[in-house]
Amino acid sequence: MPLEPEDGAKALQLITSRYNQREWRKKIEKTLSLPPSGFNDDTQRKIFLYLKVGLQAYKSRRADPPSWIVGGFGTKEVIDRALFKPTVIDSQFTEKDVALLGEDPGEEVNAVWWEDMLVNWFEEPEEEGEEDMDDESSDDSETASNEDSDDKESSDKSDTSDASDAVHAHNTPS
């Protein structure tokens, strides 16, 4: 299940506020390498994509995995550009949309929270009715496959008799 808007905001705040802290750099790089589908909110997804593209280091056209510029002036410049002119992210963005960037998410965002965030990023929600539907669909598929095999056997017999009639008719002189 993608991140809820509260957790998504904390993840963006983490990326944009703790990039100069060495203990967070690898975690921020890992977060940037994740797919944007982890954000439930469309605004947060667009901000994440902007950060992901803006912080990606230049690579030659080799098949190397992407690397990130996390820390220092380059990261600060990308964040400040979004704060100064939010329309670089999306033409509909306002200062209100990017106000959370650069703010520390608080004490509750620690290594344990980050691990939980990774789990939530990829977790798919389980629907309660899925188990019942799976049982019914397996019964239906078994019945359908039995009917298909019966139909196939009868059609094979009729095809054989049609073919033998055609051969017999061809061999008889007219």
Backbone as a chain_set.jsonl record, in Angstrom:
{"seq": "MPLEPEDGAKALQLITSRYNQREWRKKIEKTLSLPPSGFNDDTQRKIFLYLKVGLQAYKSRRADPPSWIVGGFGTKEVIDRALFKPTVIDSQFTEKDVALLGEDPGEEVNAVWWEDMLVNWFEEPEEEGEEDMDDESSDDSETASNEDSDDKESSDKSDTSDASDAVHAHNTPS", "coords": {"N": [[0.855, -1.158, 0.0], [0.664, 2.153, -0.9], [2.336, 4.991, 0.617], [0.675, 6.775, 3.187], [-0.619, 10.166, 3.16], [0.488, 11.579, 5.396], [2.779, 10.096, 6.127], [4.094, 10.189, 3.691], [4.67, 12.918, 3.515], [6.451, 13.131, 5.635], [8.521, 11.53, 4.667], [9.394, 13.041, 2.462], [10.203, 15.336, 3.804], [12.281, 14.255, 5.297], [14.128, 13.595, 3.263], [14.714, 16.155, 2.305], [15.678, 17.586, 4.477], [17.555, 16.282, 6.074], [19.807, 15.703, 4.59], [22.47, 16.446, 4.884], [23.392, 15.054, 7.035], [25.435, 12.482, 7.798], [24.682, 9.882, 8.639], [22.209, 9.532, 7.531], [22.453, 9.627, 4.782], [22.818, 7.318, 3.073], [20.358, 6.087, 3.454], [18.653, 8.003, 2.405], [19.517, 7.962, -0.255], [18.716, 5.354, -0.905], [15.955, 5.663, -0.641], [15.481, 7.476, -2.728], [15.958, 5.817, -4.867], [13.732, 4.26, -5.057], [10.547, 3.36, -6.581], [8.225, 5.864, -7.78], [5.603, 5.214, -7.281], [5.126, 4.675, -4.676], [4.026, 6.753, -3.303], [0.956, 7.941, -2.198], [-0.369, 10.337, -2.524], [-0.826, 12.61, -5.142], [0.456, 15.099, -5.453], [2.662, 14.855, -3.722], [3.933, 12.769, -5.02], [4.748, 13.998, -7.399], [6.537, 15.903, -6.402], [8.456, 14.175, -5.342], [9.363, 12.915, -7.708], [10.522, 15.139, -8.949], [12.63, 15.675, -7.154], [13.99, 13.272, -7.399], [14.865, 13.257, -10.08], [16.271, 15.671, -10.118], [18.313, 15.267, -8.254], [19.744, 13.187, -9.255], [22.815, 11.94, -10.228], [24.978, 12.861, -12.904], [25.574, 10.515, -15.38], [27.562, 8.616, -17.608], [26.686, 7.017, -20.705], [26.693, 4.392, -19.904], [25.782, 1.178, -18.567], [25.377, 1.56, -15.852], [23.973, 1.522, -12.552], [21.794, 4.135, -11.324], [23.196, 6.924, -9.554], [23.288, 9.147, -6.726], [23.251, 12.623, -5.882], [23.677, 13.5, -2.862], [23.697, 15.617, -0.275], [25.535, 18.552, 0.518], [26.152, 21.424, -1.641], [24.853, 20.99, -4.116], [22.529, 19.476, -3.564], [21.178, 21.248, -1.865], [20.743, 23.341, -3.646], [18.873, 22.234, -5.484], [16.669, 21.845, -3.81], [16.208, 24.472, -2.854], [15.587, 25.735, -5.263], [13.087, 24.605, -5.846], [11.649, 25.586, -3.673], [11.783, 28.347, -4.091], [10.688, 28.732, -6.645], [8.029, 27.119, -7.233], [6.799, 26.239, -9.545], [8.63, 24.911, -11.116], [8.447, 22.288, -10.568], [5.771, 21.533, -11.122], [3.36, 23.072, -13.201], [1.075, 23.879, -11.894], [1.671, 24.097, -9.239], [1.95, 25.665, -6.016], [3.377, 27.876, -3.505], [2.453, 26.867, -1.156], [2.241, 24.117, -1.623], [4.885, 23.234, -1.602], [5.829, 23.906, 0.847], [6.546, 22.195, 2.894], [9.077, 21.234, 2.337], [12.447, 20.94, 3.314], [11.989, 21.204, 6.03], [12.515, 19.721, 9.204], [11.351, 16.465, 9.94], [10.883, 15.648, 12.557], [11.333, 14.068, 15.825], [10.191, 11.513, 15.857], [10.768, 10.366, 13.458], [12.941, 8.089, 12.755], [15.446, 5.484, 12.481], [13.931, 3.142, 12.795], [11.362, 3.987, 12.072], [11.923, 4.559, 9.4], [12.475, 2.016, 8.346], [9.932, 0.837, 8.642], [8.549, 2.504, 6.909], [9.652, 1.74, 4.454], [8.618, -0.849, 4.238], [5.872, -0.273, 4.105], [5.856, 1.089, 1.714], [5.923, -0.777, -0.346], [3.966, -2.58, 0.309], [1.031, -4.347, -0.401], [-2.453, -3.812, -0.159], [-4.6, -6.074, 1.535], [-7.615, -7.482, 0.594], [-10.651, -8.188, 2.247], [-12.591, -9.852, 1.131], [-11.237, -11.388, -0.706], [-10.328, -14.05, -0.172], [-12.699, -15.587, -0.125], [-13.554, -15.188, -2.724], [-11.474, -16.361, -4.143], [-11.8, -19.081, -3.54], [-14.313, -19.573, -4.711], [-13.767, -18.942, -7.383], [-11.853, -20.861, -8.038], [-13.405, -23.192, -7.9], [-15.22, -22.653, -9.944], [-13.471, -22.536, -12.123], [-12.563, -25.169, -12.239], [-14.924, -26.525, -12.903], [-15.455, -25.355, -15.367], [-13.202, -26.177, -16.813], [-13.607, -28.925, -16.867], [-15.961, -29.059, -18.407], [-14.98, -27.987, -20.784], [-13.132, -29.951, -21.538], [-14.864, -32.108, -21.999], [-16.353, -31.104, -24.147], [-14.329, -30.881, -26.019], [-13.564, -33.544, -26.441], [-15.897, -34.568, -27.643], [-15.99, -32.978, -29.929], [-13.642, -33.771, -31.16], [-14.279, -36.398, -31.849], [-16.354, -35.953, -33.697], [-14.954, -34.529, -35.644], [-13.2, -36.48, -36.521], [-14.957, -38.356, -37.638], [-16.062, -36.791, -39.689], [-13.783, -36.358, -41.231], [-13.15, -38.965, -42.017], [-15.384, -39.569, -43.557], [-15.035, -37.757, -45.627], [-12.666, -38.684, -46.796], [-13.49, -41.226, -47.538], [-15.473, -40.582, -49.413], [-13.905, -39.378, -51.33], [-12.355, -41.458, -52.274], [-14.137, -43.176, -53.511], [-15.321, -44.039, -56.73], [-16.925, -41.785, -59.02]], "CA": [[0.0, 0.0, 0.0], [1.493, 3.365, -0.907], [2.381, 5.764, 1.856], [-0.382, 7.741, 3.475], [-0.09, 11.53, 3.008], [1.313, 11.997, 6.531], [4.078, 9.431, 5.999], [4.724, 10.72, 2.49], [5.226, 14.235, 3.852], [7.639, 12.9, 6.478], [9.594, 11.017, 3.811], [9.929, 14.175, 1.696], [10.925, 16.189, 4.753], [13.518, 13.55, 5.614], [15.043, 13.757, 2.128], [15.114, 17.548, 2.093], [16.216, 18.264, 5.665], [18.65, 15.55, 6.723], [20.762, 15.269, 3.569], [23.842, 16.707, 5.313], [23.745, 14.162, 8.133], [26.035, 11.294, 7.18], [23.975, 8.646, 8.976], [20.987, 9.456, 6.738], [22.703, 9.729, 3.341], [22.54, 6.048, 2.389], [18.909, 5.857, 3.508], [18.053, 8.933, 1.448], [19.814, 7.419, -1.581], [17.842, 4.197, -1.077], [14.603, 6.181, -0.854], [15.423, 8.051, -4.071], [15.992, 4.754, -5.874], [12.447, 3.568, -5.052], [9.604, 3.863, -7.586], [7.335, 6.913, -7.266], [4.279, 4.679, -6.965], [5.014, 4.53, -3.227], [3.293, 7.885, -2.734], [-0.476, 7.904, -2.458], [-0.775, 11.684, -2.888], [-0.26, 12.984, -6.44], [1.365, 16.23, -5.246], [3.892, 14.315, -3.148], [4.586, 11.97, -6.059], [5.413, 14.931, -8.318], [7.706, 16.459, -5.695], [9.442, 13.096, -5.274], [9.961, 12.764, -9.038], [11.395, 16.29, -9.153], [13.847, 15.449, -6.364], [14.679, 12.111, -7.95], [15.545, 13.68, -11.313], [17.199, 16.758, -9.804], [19.443, 14.799, -7.454], [20.441, 12.085, -9.918], [24.126, 12.343, -10.728], [25.213, 12.622, -14.32], [26.305, 9.289, -15.688], [27.721, 8.408, -19.041], [25.665, 6.104, -21.212], [26.96, 3.007, -19.535], [24.659, 0.511, -17.915], [25.536, 1.627, -14.406], [22.774, 1.96, -11.836], [21.878, 5.566, -11.019], [23.733, 7.351, -8.27], [22.592, 10.345, -6.292], [23.997, 13.7, -5.24], [23.004, 13.746, -1.589], [24.589, 16.371, 0.595], [26.289, 19.638, -0.075], [25.519, 22.522, -2.337], [23.979, 20.51, -5.184], [21.241, 19.108, -2.988], [20.56, 22.482, -1.378], [20.292, 24.108, -4.804], [17.658, 21.613, -6.015], [15.582, 22.105, -2.853], [15.938, 25.911, -2.868], [14.928, 26.07, -6.532], [11.678, 24.235, -5.7], [11.024, 26.499, -2.708], [11.711, 29.686, -4.664], [9.803, 28.714, -7.81], [7.372, 25.799, -7.217], [6.35, 25.819, -10.875], [9.615, 24.031, -11.767], [7.967, 20.918, -10.338], [4.538, 21.416, -11.896], [2.86, 24.42, -13.481], [-0.035, 24.167, -10.988], [2.146, 24.129, -7.853], [2.075, 26.944, -5.317], [4.308, 27.824, -2.373], [1.825, 26.023, -0.135], [2.528, 22.717, -1.946], [6.284, 22.903, -1.32], [6.199, 24.487, 2.14], [7.102, 21.174, 3.782], [10.457, 20.909, 1.975], [13.494, 21.539, 4.135], [11.638, 21.155, 7.447], [12.81, 18.432, 9.816], [10.095, 15.775, 10.253], [10.69, 15.448, 13.99], [12.044, 12.986, 16.514], [9.602, 10.194, 15.605], [11.38, 9.825, 12.237], [14.238, 7.501, 13.08], [15.758, 4.314, 11.654], [12.808, 2.203, 12.869], [10.31, 4.553, 11.224], [12.353, 4.433, 8.011], [12.266, 0.614, 7.969], [8.492, 0.658, 8.481], [8.177, 3.231, 5.708], [10.015, 0.894, 3.307], [7.645, -1.943, 4.175], [4.606, 0.297, 3.632], [6.022, 1.558, 0.331], [5.669, -1.87, -1.277], [2.919, -3.463, 0.803], [-0.244, -4.3, -1.102], [-3.542, -4.043, 0.787], [-5.348, -7.315, 1.365], [-9.053, -7.28, 0.693], [-11.245, -9.243, 3.062], [-13.372, -10.757, 0.296], [-10.383, -12.097, -1.656], [-10.271, -15.48, 0.119], [-13.95, -16.183, -0.555], [-13.592, -15.137, -4.176], [-10.509, -17.322, -4.646], [-12.405, -20.399, -3.435], [-15.361, -19.667, -5.717], [-13.194, -18.924, -8.73], [-11.197, -22.145, -8.299], [-14.476, -24.15, -8.178], [-15.729, -22.32, -11.269], [-12.481, -22.885, -13.142], [-12.548, -26.623, -12.352], [-16.127, -26.894, -13.638], [-15.274, -24.905, -16.74], [-12.201, -27.011, -17.474], [-14.237, -30.221, -17.115], [-16.867, -28.879, -19.53], [-14.157, -27.794, -21.973], [-12.56, -31.237, -21.951], [-15.96, -32.899, -22.555], [-16.638, -30.525, -25.457], [-13.198, -31.159, -26.904], [-13.637, -34.948, -26.803], [-16.995, -34.764, -28.59], [-15.635, -32.335, -31.194], [-12.619, -34.605, -31.768], [-14.964, -37.535, -32.447], [-17.08, -35.504, -34.885], [-13.952, -34.174, -36.634], [-12.681, -37.734, -37.053], [-15.969, -38.95, -38.513], [-16.148, -35.938, -40.868], [-12.593, -36.592, -42.042], [-13.239, -40.297, -42.633], [-16.407, -39.473, -44.596], [-14.462, -37.038, -46.767], [-11.706, -39.592, -47.419], [-14.266, -42.297, -48.174], [-16.138, -40.003, -50.573], [-12.88, -39.08, -52.323], [-11.853, -42.703, -52.815], [-15.137, -43.857, -54.298], [-15.446, -43.461, -58.076], [-18.234, -41.196, -59.262]], "C": [[0.906, 1.228, 0.0], [1.385, 4.123, 0.408], [1.174, 6.679, 1.983], [0.201, 9.146, 3.36], [0.795, 12.006, 4.164], [2.716, 11.402, 6.434], [4.827, 9.912, 4.764], [5.363, 12.077, 2.739], [6.483, 14.079, 4.702], [8.811, 12.393, 5.645], [10.22, 12.144, 3.0], [10.705, 15.13, 2.596], [12.264, 15.559, 5.132], [14.55, 13.763, 4.506], [15.586, 15.175, 2.058], [15.684, 18.241, 3.321], [17.434, 17.57, 6.261], [19.73, 15.093, 5.742], [22.209, 15.534, 3.964], [24.276, 15.847, 6.496], [24.195, 12.825, 7.556], [25.252, 10.01, 7.456], [22.688, 8.467, 8.153], [21.243, 9.393, 5.238], [22.379, 8.444, 2.588], [21.041, 5.748, 2.364], [18.186, 6.778, 2.53], [18.305, 8.444, 0.024], [18.929, 6.219, -1.886], [16.414, 4.65, -1.364], [14.469, 6.75, -2.258], [15.422, 6.984, -5.163], [14.676, 3.975, -5.95], [11.523, 4.134, -6.131], [8.655, 4.9, -6.987], [5.938, 6.421, -6.911], [4.075, 4.485, -5.467], [4.282, 5.68, -2.561], [1.838, 7.816, -3.17], [-0.967, 9.251, -2.985], [-0.063, 12.098, -4.178], [0.733, 14.143, -6.324], [2.698, 15.737, -4.703], [4.651, 13.484, -4.17], [5.349, 12.872, -7.029], [6.648, 15.558, -7.676], [8.812, 15.417, -5.634], [10.132, 12.907, -6.628], [10.902, 13.92, -9.352], [12.718, 16.104, -8.408], [14.668, 14.307, -6.956], [15.465, 12.491, -9.209], [16.601, 14.734, -11.005], [18.436, 16.308, -9.057], [20.194, 13.628, -8.089], [21.731, 12.6, -10.537], [24.226, 12.04, -12.218], [26.017, 11.342, -14.486], [26.484, 9.239, -17.198], [26.718, 7.352, -19.473], [25.985, 4.647, -20.952], [25.756, 2.432, -18.811], [24.807, 0.5, -16.403], [24.211, 2.007, -13.753], [22.908, 3.441, -11.481], [22.514, 5.817, -9.659], [23.154, 8.725, -7.974], [23.568, 11.353, -5.7], [23.229, 14.034, -3.966], [24.015, 14.407, -0.67], [25.286, 17.475, -0.173], [25.445, 20.623, -0.851], [24.543, 22.069, -3.411], [22.593, 20.157, -4.681], [20.486, 20.347, -2.523], [20.009, 23.301, -2.535], [18.992, 23.557, -5.376], [16.463, 21.922, -5.11], [15.212, 23.589, -2.87], [15.235, 26.347, -4.145], [13.443, 25.759, -6.448], [10.954, 25.163, -4.728], [10.826, 27.888, -3.302], [10.701, 29.76, -5.807], [9.149, 27.331, -7.917], [6.923, 25.326, -8.596], [7.397, 25.012, -11.633], [9.228, 22.57, -11.581], [6.755, 20.655, -11.219], [3.961, 22.817, -12.072], [1.73, 24.833, -12.536], [0.401, 24.327, -9.528], [2.226, 25.554, -7.316], [3.078, 26.783, -4.184], [3.765, 26.938, -1.255], [2.158, 24.543, -0.359], [3.934, 22.299, -1.551], [6.75, 23.41, 0.039], [6.852, 23.465, 3.072], [8.567, 20.862, 3.493], [11.439, 21.648, 2.871], [13.202, 21.545, 5.622], [11.956, 19.767, 8.0], [11.5, 17.758, 10.223], [9.866, 15.493, 11.728], [11.413, 14.229, 14.514], [11.49, 11.599, 16.197], [10.145, 9.561, 14.317], [12.798, 9.398, 12.564], [14.437, 6.269, 12.204], [14.608, 3.302, 11.655], [11.658, 2.69, 11.992], [10.659, 4.356, 9.751], [12.157, 3.004, 7.511], [10.781, 0.322, 7.752], [7.989, 1.339, 7.214], [8.501, 2.406, 4.463], [9.028, -0.256, 3.133], [6.327, -1.424, 3.608], [4.673, 0.716, 2.167], [5.596, 0.477, -0.654], [4.505, -2.763, -0.877], [1.63, -3.249, 0.026], [-1.363, -4.563, -0.096], [-4.26, -5.349, 0.476], [-6.826, -7.009, 1.53], [-9.657, -8.474, 1.414], [-11.984, -10.264, 2.217], [-12.535, -11.587, -0.653], [-10.389, -13.597, -1.423], [-11.526, -16.18, -0.359], [-14.005, -16.248, -2.073], [-12.621, -16.151, -4.775], [-11.088, -18.728, -4.617], [-13.458, -20.592, -4.521], [-14.771, -19.739, -7.11], [-12.481, -20.228, -9.04], [-12.242, -23.221, -8.594], [-15.021, -23.919, -9.581], [-14.755, -22.745, -12.349], [-12.397, -24.399, -13.32], [-13.749, -27.096, -13.157], [-15.98, -26.532, -15.102], [-14.266, -25.777, -17.471], [-12.763, -28.4, -17.758], [-15.178, -30.142, -18.311], [-16.085, -28.718, -20.824], [-13.59, -29.11, -22.465], [-13.638, -32.141, -22.54], [-16.296, -32.419, -23.96], [-15.553, -30.888, -26.448], [-13.236, -32.618, -27.359], [-14.733, -35.179, -27.828], [-16.675, -34.13, -29.931], [-14.548, -33.133, -31.905], [-13.257, -35.8, -32.473], [-15.686, -37.119, -33.718], [-16.106, -35.116, -35.989], [-13.409, -35.426, -37.299], [-13.672, -38.359, -38.015], [-16.136, -38.121, -39.779], [-14.965, -36.194, -41.792], [-12.67, -37.945, -42.731], [-14.294, -40.308, -43.726], [-15.844, -38.797, -45.826], [-13.473, -37.919, -47.505], [-12.448, -40.69, -48.174], [-14.944, -41.791, -49.438], [-15.12, -39.741, -51.673], [-12.386, -40.347, -53.009], [-12.86, -43.421, -53.674], [-15.262, -43.221, -55.682], [-16.827, -42.887, -58.285], [-18.732, -41.458, -60.645]], "O": [[1.819, 1.324, 0.82], [0.463, 3.916, 1.197], [0.718, 7.275, 1.007], [1.419, 9.302, 3.455], [1.749, 12.752, 3.943], [3.713, 12.097, 6.629], [6.053, 10.03, 4.783], [6.454, 12.361, 2.245], [7.461, 14.803, 4.515], [9.957, 12.774, 5.882], [11.442, 12.203, 2.862], [11.738, 15.667, 2.198], [13.265, 16.261, 5.27], [15.709, 14.075, 4.783], [16.769, 15.382, 1.787], [16.134, 19.382, 3.219], [18.263, 18.224, 6.893], [20.491, 14.176, 6.052], [23.107, 14.893, 3.418], [25.433, 15.917, 6.911], [23.419, 12.127, 6.903], [25.171, 9.141, 6.588], [22.144, 7.365, 8.092], [20.31, 9.123, 4.482], [21.719, 8.495, 1.551], [20.52, 5.223, 1.38], [17.211, 6.371, 1.898], [17.408, 8.504, -0.817], [18.441, 6.081, -3.008], [15.742, 4.087, -2.228], [13.451, 6.533, -2.916], [14.935, 7.228, -6.267], [14.522, 3.117, -6.819], [11.702, 5.277, -6.552], [8.318, 4.818, -5.806], [5.168, 7.156, -6.294], [2.969, 4.165, -5.031], [3.948, 5.598, -1.379], [1.531, 7.654, -4.351], [-1.884, 9.297, -3.805], [1.154, 11.954, -4.293], [1.745, 14.162, -7.026], [3.754, 16.158, -5.176], [5.882, 13.492, -4.185], [6.466, 12.549, -7.434], [7.679, 15.724, -8.329], [9.98, 15.739, -5.852], [11.353, 12.757, -6.685], [11.958, 13.717, -9.951], [13.791, 16.346, -8.961], [15.896, 14.375, -7.005], [16.614, 12.08, -9.369], [17.699, 14.7, -11.562], [19.502, 16.906, -9.209], [21.169, 13.134, -7.523], [21.727, 13.581, -11.281], [23.632, 11.084, -12.716], [27.019, 11.128, -13.804], [25.663, 9.753, -17.958], [25.967, 6.847, -18.638], [25.579, 3.771, -21.715], [24.816, 3.157, -18.485], [24.407, -0.459, -15.744], [23.415, 2.737, -14.344], [24.023, 3.946, -11.351], [22.379, 5.014, -8.735], [22.601, 9.383, -8.855], [24.576, 10.985, -5.097], [22.243, 14.77, -4.002], [25.05, 13.83, -0.335], [25.585, 17.341, -1.359], [24.219, 20.659, -0.744], [23.504, 22.702, -3.6], [21.593, 20.503, -5.31], [19.285, 20.473, -2.765], [18.933, 23.89, -2.426], [18.097, 24.329, -5.719], [15.374, 22.225, -5.596], [14.029, 23.929, -2.897], [14.381, 27.232, -4.112], [12.618, 26.544, -6.916], [9.785, 25.49, -4.932], [9.81, 28.534, -3.043], [9.952, 30.73, -5.923], [9.664, 26.462, -8.621], [6.692, 24.133, -8.792], [7.092, 24.473, -12.697], [9.642, 21.712, -12.361], [6.716, 19.678, -11.966], [4.07, 23.652, -11.174], [1.457, 26.025, -12.394], [-0.42, 24.659, -8.674], [2.521, 26.504, -8.041], [3.569, 25.682, -3.934], [4.53, 26.335, -0.502], [2.336, 23.797, 0.604], [4.161, 21.141, -1.202], [7.94, 23.35, 0.348], [7.63, 23.84, 3.948], [9.238, 20.272, 4.34], [11.275, 22.837, 3.147], [14.09, 21.863, 6.413], [11.698, 18.758, 7.344], [10.626, 18.41, 10.794], [8.755, 15.131, 12.116], [12.02, 13.465, 13.763], [12.223, 10.613, 16.259], [9.999, 8.357, 14.11], [13.72, 10.21, 12.639], [13.662, 6.043, 11.274], [14.339, 2.673, 10.632], [11.053, 1.907, 11.259], [9.79, 4.023, 8.946], [11.72, 2.8, 6.379], [10.413, -0.358, 6.795], [7.111, 0.817, 6.528], [7.711, 2.375, 3.52], [8.648, -0.593, 2.012], [5.732, -2.055, 2.734], [3.663, 0.698, 1.464], [4.982, 0.773, -1.679], [4.099, -3.625, -1.656], [1.193, -2.117, -0.179], [-1.232, -5.456, 0.741], [-4.496, -5.686, -0.684], [-7.234, -6.356, 2.491], [-9.238, -9.616, 1.223], [-11.998, -11.445, 2.564], [-13.087, -12.432, -1.356], [-10.451, -14.358, -2.388], [-11.441, -17.26, -0.942], [-14.451, -17.245, -2.642], [-12.918, -16.744, -5.812], [-10.896, -19.493, -5.562], [-13.502, -21.635, -5.174], [-15.235, -20.525, -7.936], [-12.492, -20.671, -10.189], [-12.009, -24.079, -9.445], [-15.259, -24.872, -10.323], [-15.169, -23.262, -13.386], [-12.182, -24.873, -14.436], [-13.613, -27.976, -14.007], [-16.342, -27.315, -15.98], [-14.464, -26.086, -18.646], [-12.434, -28.998, -18.783], [-15.199, -31.05, -19.142], [-16.484, -29.257, -21.856], [-13.566, -29.367, -23.668], [-13.363, -32.874, -23.49], [-16.502, -33.23, -24.863], [-15.846, -31.175, -27.608], [-12.973, -32.908, -28.526], [-14.524, -35.916, -28.792], [-17.043, -34.675, -30.972], [-14.529, -33.174, -33.135], [-12.832, -36.177, -33.565], [-15.646, -37.84, -34.715], [-16.394, -35.348, -37.163], [-13.181, -35.437, -38.509], [-13.29, -38.838, -39.082], [-16.336, -38.69, -40.852], [-15.132, -36.241, -43.011], [-12.298, -38.068, -43.898], [-14.12, -40.993, -44.734], [-16.134, -39.209, -46.949], [-13.443, -37.903, -48.735], [-12.088, -41.041, -49.298], [-14.986, -42.506, -50.439], [-15.452, -39.873, -52.85], [-12.038, -40.319, -54.19], [-12.462, -44.226, -54.516], [-15.305, -41.996, -55.796], [-17.808, -43.437, -57.784], [-19.828, -41.022, -60.999]]}, "num_chains": 1, "name": "protein.A"}
